[in-house]
Amino acid sequence: MKRKYVGILAGVVIAVGFGANFVFSNMQAFEKKPETAYAAGDEESTGAIRESESTIDDSQKAPRDIVKGLAEGYDGHSFVNQYHYFYNESICYGKLNEADYQDQKIAAEQILLIIEDRQISDKDLAADFDQIERYASYVIDGDDRGSMKKLHRLFHDLDFYMNGKQAEYTWGITDYRGE
């Protein structure tokens, strides 16, 4: 019986360690990003995007309460920003093919947990979150690099549309304010 409790405790400690590592590694999301980032594109292009550090006025940002019911105290804005940063760091700059699948799987599992009970007041944004859910599931089911790329592009565009950042280029993959 004692071994069972020790095993459970060890599992909890390991899980908390992985979670803390993920959160710590993403705490830098609000640091200045490079002016030009190379997103995961196809082999023939760099997938270059240009990001501006300036923001548009508050009237063009998504309302703070457009997304409710996210787990772990997230609001839609911080959730989108954090995972945009995660994908920039893990699969951009030509790192898509070398990205660690286990890290990607853990992130996809966390995404699904966070958005499980979501309530979204905009039907187009709700459709985008449905796409996020679908692609995250594909990543969990197998090492699907195409779905990782789609997740990055969804989070990229939503970060600019929801958080009011300016971008010279977007992927045009979202329904919410998409092209």
PANUGU-657347 format. One line per 3 residues: for each residue x, y, z of N, C-alpha, C. Coordinates in nm, 3 decimals. Example, Ala and Ser with C-alpha at 12.3 -4.5 7.8 and 13.67 -1.06 7.14 Angstrom:
REM residues 2
1.319 -0.569 0.780 1.230 -0.450 0.780 1.320 -0.330 0.780 ~ 1.285 -0.225 0.708 1.367 -0.106 0.714 1.290 0.003 0.787 $
//
This chain:
REM residues 179
0.082 -0.119 0.000 0.000 0.000 0.000 0.087 0.126 0.000 ~ 0.195 0.120 0.078 0.285 0.235 0.087 0.350 0.263 -0.049 ~ 0.384 0.158 -0.124 0.444 0.175 -0.257 0.348 0.246 -0.351 $
0.220 0.215 -0.337 0.118 0.277 -0.423 0.116 0.429 -0.400 ~ 0.117 0.472 -0.275 0.116 0.614 -0.244 0.244 0.683 -0.290 ~ 0.356 0.615 -0.275 0.483 0.671 -0.320 0.480 0.687 -0.472 $
0.426 0.589 -0.542 0.414 0.598 -0.688 0.325 0.712 -0.731 ~ 0.212 0.728 -0.664 0.120 0.838 -0.697 0.187 0.972 -0.668 ~ 0.253 0.983 -0.556 0.322 1.107 -0.521 0.431 1.139 -0.623 $
0.506 1.038 -0.665 0.611 1.061 -0.766 0.549 1.110 -0.896 ~ 0.437 1.052 -0.936 0.368 1.095 -1.058 0.322 1.239 -1.049 ~ 0.268 1.277 -0.935 0.222 1.415 -0.916 0.340 1.511 -0.921 $
0.450 1.475 -0.858 0.569 1.562 -0.858 0.621 1.580 -1.000 ~ 0.624 1.472 -1.076 0.671 1.482 -1.215 0.578 1.570 -1.297 ~ 0.447 1.550 -1.282 0.349 1.630 -1.357 0.360 1.778 -1.323 $
0.373 1.807 -1.194 0.387 1.947 -1.152 0.516 2.005 -1.208 ~ 0.624 1.926 -1.210 0.750 1.973 -1.265 0.739 2.008 -1.413 ~ 0.673 1.921 -1.491 0.653 1.950 -1.632 0.569 2.075 -1.650 $
0.463 2.087 -1.572 0.376 2.205 -1.582 0.449 2.333 -1.546 ~ 0.528 2.327 -1.439 0.604 2.446 -1.398 0.707 2.484 -1.504 ~ 0.770 2.384 -1.563 0.868 2.411 -1.669 0.801 2.478 -1.787 $
0.683 2.429 -1.825 0.611 2.488 -1.938 0.573 2.633 -1.907 ~ 0.517 2.657 -1.789 0.477 2.793 -1.753 0.598 2.884 -1.747 ~ 0.706 2.840 -1.683 0.826 2.922 -1.672 0.883 2.955 -1.809 $
0.886 2.855 -1.898 0.944 2.880 -2.030 0.858 2.976 -2.112 ~ 0.731 2.990 -2.078 0.644 3.080 -2.152 0.621 3.213 -2.083 ~ 0.684 3.235 -1.969 0.668 3.362 -1.898 0.732 3.477 -1.974 $
0.818 3.447 -2.068 0.887 3.549 -2.143 0.801 3.601 -2.257 ~ 0.674 3.563 -2.263 0.587 3.597 -2.376 0.572 3.748 -2.395 ~ 0.596 3.824 -2.292 0.573 3.966 -2.304 0.701 4.045 -2.332 $
0.812 3.974 -2.353 0.935 4.042 -2.390 0.926 4.085 -2.536 ~ 1.009 4.179 -2.572 1.010 4.228 -2.710 1.045 4.116 -2.807 ~ 0.966 4.103 -2.911 0.987 4.002 -3.012 1.060 4.064 -3.130 $
1.128 3.983 -3.209 1.198 4.039 -3.325 1.101 4.099 -3.424 ~ 1.148 4.198 -3.499 1.062 4.264 -3.597 1.020 4.168 -3.706 ~ 1.108 4.079 -3.747 1.073 3.980 -3.848 1.088 3.842 -3.787 $
0.980 3.766 -3.791 0.983 3.629 -3.743 0.960 3.539 -3.862 ~ 1.021 3.423 -3.860 1.002 3.328 -3.969 0.912 3.217 -3.917 ~ 0.791 3.220 -3.964 0.694 3.123 -3.918 0.711 2.994 -3.997 $
0.656 2.890 -3.945 0.668 2.760 -4.010 0.595 2.763 -4.142 ~ 0.669 2.772 -4.248 0.612 2.777 -4.381 0.644 2.651 -4.458 ~ 0.608 2.647 -4.582 0.642 2.530 -4.661 0.788 2.537 -4.701 $
0.837 2.433 -4.764 0.979 2.423 -4.797 1.025 2.531 -4.894 ~ 0.934 2.578 -4.981 0.975 2.675 -5.082 0.976 2.819 -5.034 ~ 0.919 2.846 -4.917 0.918 2.984 -4.870 0.963 2.991 -4.726 $
1.005 3.108 -4.687 1.047 3.127 -4.548 0.927 3.143 -4.458 ~ 0.813 3.178 -4.512 0.696 3.204 -4.430 0.713 3.332 -4.351 ~ 0.789 3.427 -4.403 0.823 3.547 -4.327 0.700 3.629 -4.294 $
0.698 3.679 -4.174 0.595 3.772 -4.129 0.666 3.891 -4.067 ~ 0.603 4.004 -4.073 0.659 4.122 -4.007 0.562 4.163 -3.897 ~ 0.615 4.173 -3.778 0.533 4.209 -3.665 0.571 4.347 -3.617 $
0.473 4.427 -3.588 0.497 4.559 -3.534 0.475 4.555 -3.383 ~ 0.558 4.623 -3.310 0.543 4.628 -3.166 0.432 4.724 -3.123 ~ 0.389 4.810 -3.212 0.283 4.903 -3.175 0.148 4.833 -3.179 $
0.055 4.888 -3.108 -0.079 4.830 -3.106 -0.177 4.931 -3.164 ~ -0.290 4.881 -3.205 -0.396 4.968 -3.255 -0.478 5.015 -3.135 ~ -0.569 5.107 -3.156 -0.643 5.160 -3.042 -0.736 5.053 -2.985 $
-0.774 5.074 -2.859 -0.852 4.975 -2.785 -0.985 4.941 -2.851 ~ -1.041 5.032 -2.928 -1.170 5.004 -2.989 -1.163 4.892 -3.093 ~ -1.043 4.864 -3.144 -1.028 4.758 -3.243 -0.988 4.624 -3.181 $
-0.959 4.622 -3.052 -0.927 4.497 -2.984 -1.055 4.421 -2.955 ~ -1.044 4.292 -2.940 -1.160 4.211 -2.902 -1.197 4.245 -2.758 ~ -1.326 4.246 -2.726 -1.367 4.272 -2.588 -1.304 4.170 -2.492 $
-1.273 4.212 -2.371 -1.209 4.123 -2.274 -1.295 4.001 -2.242 ~ -1.425 4.015 -2.251 -1.514 3.904 -2.213 -1.565 3.823 -2.334 ~ -1.499 3.834 -2.448 -1.544 3.763 -2.567 -1.527 3.611 -2.549 $
-1.428 3.571 -2.468 -1.405 3.430 -2.437 -1.414 3.414 -2.286 ~ -1.499 3.323 -2.243 -1.514 3.293 -2.100 -1.501 3.143 -2.080 ~ -1.483 3.106 -1.954 -1.484 2.964 -1.918 -1.356 2.889 -1.943 $
-1.245 2.960 -1.966 -1.119 2.890 -1.986 -1.063 2.847 -1.851 ~ -0.994 2.736 -1.850 -0.939 2.681 -1.726 -0.815 2.759 -1.682 ~ -0.776 2.733 -1.559 -0.651 2.785 -1.501 -0.643 2.936 -1.501 $
-0.757 3.005 -1.495 -0.758 3.149 -1.484 -0.726 3.225 -1.611 ~ -0.721 3.156 -1.723 -0.692 3.223 -1.850 -0.812 3.304 -1.896 ~ -0.781 3.415 -1.964 -0.881 3.483 -2.046 -0.838 3.456 -2.190 $
-0.925 3.482 -2.283 -0.895 3.452 -2.423 -0.771 3.523 -2.474 ~ -0.753 3.647 -2.432 -0.639 3.726 -2.479 -0.505 3.667 -2.435 ~ -0.492 3.636 -2.306 -0.365 3.582 -2.257 -0.341 3.441 -2.309 $
-0.447 3.362 -2.323 -0.434 3.227 -2.379 -0.377 3.232 -2.520 ~ -0.436 3.315 -2.603 -0.392 3.326 -2.743 -0.248 3.379 -2.748 ~ -0.218 3.481 -2.668 -0.083 3.538 -2.667 0.020 3.436 -2.622 $
-0.008 3.361 -2.517 0.088 3.265 -2.465 0.117 3.154 -2.565 ~ 0.014 3.101 -2.629 0.039 2.992 -2.723 0.096 3.042 -2.856 ~ 0.068 3.165 -2.893 0.136 3.222 -3.009 0.286 3.227 -2.979 $
0.321 3.273 -2.862 0.462 3.278 -2.823 0.523 3.138 -2.820 ~ 0.451 3.041 -2.762 0.502 2.904 -2.757 0.535 2.852 -2.897 ~ 0.443 2.871 -2.991 0.467 2.820 -3.126 0.576 2.900 -3.197 $
0.585 3.029 -3.174 0.696 3.107 -3.230 0.829 3.048 -3.184 ~ 0.839 3.017 -3.056 0.964 2.968 -3.000 0.993 2.823 -3.038 ~ 0.891 2.742 -3.056 0.915 2.599 -3.074 0.917 2.552 -3.219 $
0.844 2.619 -3.309 0.842 2.567 -3.447 0.881 2.671 -3.552 ~ 0.896 2.795 -3.514 0.934 2.897 -3.611 1.084 2.896 -3.634 ~ 1.126 2.985 -3.722 1.267 3.000 -3.753 1.326 2.869 -3.807 $
1.245 2.795 -3.884 1.291 2.671 -3.945 1.298 2.553 -3.850 ~ 1.231 2.561 -3.734 1.240 2.455 -3.634 1.125 2.354 -3.639 ~ 1.036 2.366 -3.736 0.919 2.278 -3.740 0.959 2.131 -3.744 $
1.047 2.094 -3.834 1.083 1.954 -3.850 1.166 1.899 -3.735 ~ 1.235 1.987 -3.661 1.318 1.943 -3.550 1.246 1.955 -3.415 ~ 1.127 2.012 -3.413 1.057 2.034 -3.287 1.034 1.902 -3.214 $
1.050 1.903 -3.083 1.031 1.784 -3.001 0.882 1.750 -2.994 ~ 0.849 1.632 -3.043 0.708 1.593 -3.049 0.646 1.588 -2.909 ~ 0.718 1.539 -2.809 0.661 1.530 -2.675 0.623 1.668 -2.622 $
0.706 1.769 -2.647 0.672 1.905 -2.605 0.547 1.954 -2.676 ~ 0.537 1.923 -2.804 0.420 1.965 -2.882 0.295 1.892 -2.833 ~ 0.309 1.765 -2.801 0.195 1.687 -2.752 0.147 1.741 -2.617 $
0.241 1.771 -2.527 0.205 1.826 -2.396 0.133 1.959 -2.413 ~ 0.184 2.044 -2.500 0.118 2.174 -2.525 -0.022 2.152 -2.580 ~ -0.039 2.059 -2.673 -0.171 2.032 -2.731 -0.267 1.981 -2.624 $
-0.219 1.894 -2.536 -0.303 1.844 -2.427 -0.345 1.959 -2.335 ~ -0.251 2.049 -2.305 -0.283 2.163 -2.219 -0.384 2.255 -2.287 ~ -0.368 2.276 -2.417 -0.463 2.359 -2.492 -0.604 2.302 -2.477 $
-0.617 2.171 -2.497 -0.750 2.110 -2.488 -0.808 2.123 -2.348 ~ -0.724 2.107 -2.246 -0.774 2.123 -2.109 -0.819 2.266 -2.083 ~ -0.744 2.361 -2.131 -0.775 2.503 -2.106 -0.905 2.544 -2.175 $
-0.928 2.496 -2.297 -1.045 2.543 -2.373 -1.166 2.452 -2.362 ~ -1.158 2.348 -2.282 -1.265 2.248 -2.273 -1.402 2.309 -2.245 ~ -1.413 2.399 -2.150 -1.542 2.456 -2.110 -1.562 2.599 -2.161 $
-1.502 2.629 -2.274 -1.506 2.765 -2.327 -1.648 2.808 -2.362 ~ -1.669 2.937 -2.349 -1.794 3.002 -2.390 -1.751 3.126 -2.468 ~ -1.785 3.128 -2.595 -1.738 3.235 -2.682 -1.858 3.306 -2.743 $
-1.861 3.438 -2.729 -1.978 3.515 -2.771 -1.977 3.550 -2.920 ~ -1.871 3.524 -2.991 -1.862 3.554 -3.134 -1.856 3.422 -3.211 ~ -1.947 3.402 -3.305 -1.954 3.273 -3.375 -1.830 3.246 -3.459 $
-1.770 3.349 -3.518 -1.649 3.328 -3.597 -1.530 3.289 -3.509 ~ -1.518 3.355 -3.395 -1.410 3.321 -3.303 -1.434 3.180 -3.246 ~ -1.559 3.145 -3.221 -1.590 3.009 -3.175 -1.546 2.905 -3.278 $
-1.566 2.936 -3.406 -1.523 2.844 -3.512 -1.371 2.830 -3.513 ~ -1.299 2.939 -3.486 -1.153 2.932 -3.479 -1.107 2.846 -3.361 ~ -1.174 2.859 -3.248 -1.140 2.776 -3.133 -1.173 2.629 -3.162 $
-1.278 2.604 -3.239 -1.307 2.466 -3.281 -1.193 2.412 -3.367 ~ -1.138 2.496 -3.454 -1.023 2.454 -3.535 -0.902 2.426 -3.446 ~ -0.878 2.511 -3.348 -0.768 2.490 -3.254 -0.786 2.354 -3.186 $
-0.907 2.327 -3.142 -0.935 2.199 -3.076 -0.906 2.081 -3.170 ~ -0.950 2.093 -3.293 -0.931 1.985 -3.391 -0.782 1.960 -3.418 ~ -0.706 2.067 -3.445 -0.564 2.050 -3.475 -0.485 2.002 -3.354 $
-0.521 2.049 -3.234 -0.454 2.000 -3.113 -0.480 1.850 -3.096 ~ -0.600 1.806 -3.126 -0.632 1.662 -3.118 -0.548 1.583 -3.217 ~ -0.530 1.637 -3.337 -0.446 1.569 -3.437 -0.302 1.554 -3.389 $
-0.251 1.657 -3.322 -0.114 1.651 -3.270 -0.105 1.546 -3.160 ~ -0.205 1.537 -3.076 -0.204 1.437 -2.969 -0.211 1.296 -3.028 ~ -0.290 1.280 -3.133 -0.306 1.148 -3.195 -0.181 1.100 -3.266 $
-0.096 1.189 -3.308 0.027 1.149 -3.378 0.113 1.270 -3.409 ~ 0.232 1.246 -3.453 0.330 1.352 -3.480 0.293 1.423 -3.610 ~ 0.191 1.507 -3.604 0.135 1.574 -3.722 0.191 1.715 -3.733 $
0.298 1.731 -3.810 0.365 1.860 -3.824 0.276 1.962 -3.895 ~ 0.192 1.917 -3.987 0.100 2.008 -4.055 0.003 2.071 -3.957 ~ -0.046 1.993 -3.860 -0.137 2.047 -3.759 -0.066 2.142 -3.665 $
0.062 2.116 -3.636 0.140 2.209 -3.554 0.150 2.343 -3.625 ~ 0.175 2.338 -3.755 0.186 2.460 -3.834 0.053 2.536 -3.835 ~ -0.058 2.463 -3.850 -0.190 2.528 -3.851 -0.219 2.591 -3.715 $
-0.182 2.522 -3.606 -0.201 2.581 -3.474 -0.124 2.711 -3.461 ~ 0.001 2.711 -3.506 0.079 2.835 -3.499 0.009 2.946 -3.576 ~ -0.037 2.917 -3.695 -0.098 3.021 -3.778 -0.228 3.073 -3.717 $
-0.307 2.985 -3.657 -0.429 3.029 -3.589 -0.395 3.121 -3.473 ~ -0.302 3.079 -3.389 -0.265 3.161 -3.274 -0.200 3.293 -3.319 ~ -0.122 3.288 -3.425 -0.059 3.410 -3.478 -0.165 3.513 -3.517 $
-0.256 3.473 -3.604 -0.358 3.568 -3.651 -0.448 3.613 -3.537 ~ -0.490 3.522 -3.451 -0.578 3.560 -3.340 -0.509 3.653 -3.243 ~ -0.378 3.637 -3.224 -0.306 3.727 -3.134 -0.315 3.870 -3.186 $
-0.306 3.888 -3.315 -0.314 4.022 -3.371 -0.457 4.074 -3.373 ~ -0.552 3.990 -3.410 -0.691 4.036 -3.416 -0.750 4.059 -3.278 ~ -0.721 3.973 -3.183 -0.780 3.986 -3.049 -0.708 4.089 -2.964 $
-0.576 4.090 -2.971 -0.498 4.174 -2.881 -0.460 4.308 -2.941 ~ -0.503 4.333 -3.063 -0.484 4.465 -3.123 -0.344 4.494 -3.171 ~ -0.263 4.393 -3.190 -0.130 4.416 -3.244 -0.141 4.436 -3.394 $
-0.048 4.507 -3.448 -0.047 4.528 -3.593 0.047 4.429 -3.658 ~ 0.008 4.380 -3.772 0.093 4.289 -3.849 0.082 4.328 -3.995 ~ 0.196 4.329 -4.061 0.195 4.357 -4.203 0.135 4.239 -4.279 $
0.159 4.118 -4.229 0.107 3.998 -4.292 0.034 3.912 -4.189 ~ -0.074 3.853 -4.230 -0.139 3.749 -4.153 -0.155 3.629 -4.245 ~ -0.188 3.516 -4.188 -0.202 3.394 -4.266 -0.339 3.382 -4.331 $
-0.436 3.461 -4.286 -0.570 3.454 -4.342 -0.639 3.322 -4.311 ~ -0.606 3.262 -4.198 -0.658 3.129 -4.165 -0.777 3.136 -4.069 ~ -0.803 3.251 -4.010 -0.909 3.261 -3.910 -1.041 3.307 -3.971 $
-1.148 3.269 -3.907 -1.279 3.323 -3.942 -1.299 3.459 -3.874 ~ -1.249 3.470 -3.750 -1.262 3.594 -3.674 -1.174 3.702 -3.737 ~ -1.236 3.801 -3.794 -1.168 3.912 -3.859 -1.067 3.867 -3.964 $
-1.081 3.747 -4.012 -0.987 3.693 -4.110 -1.011 3.750 -4.248 ~ -0.930 3.705 -4.339 -0.934 3.757 -4.475 -1.004 3.661 -4.568 $
//
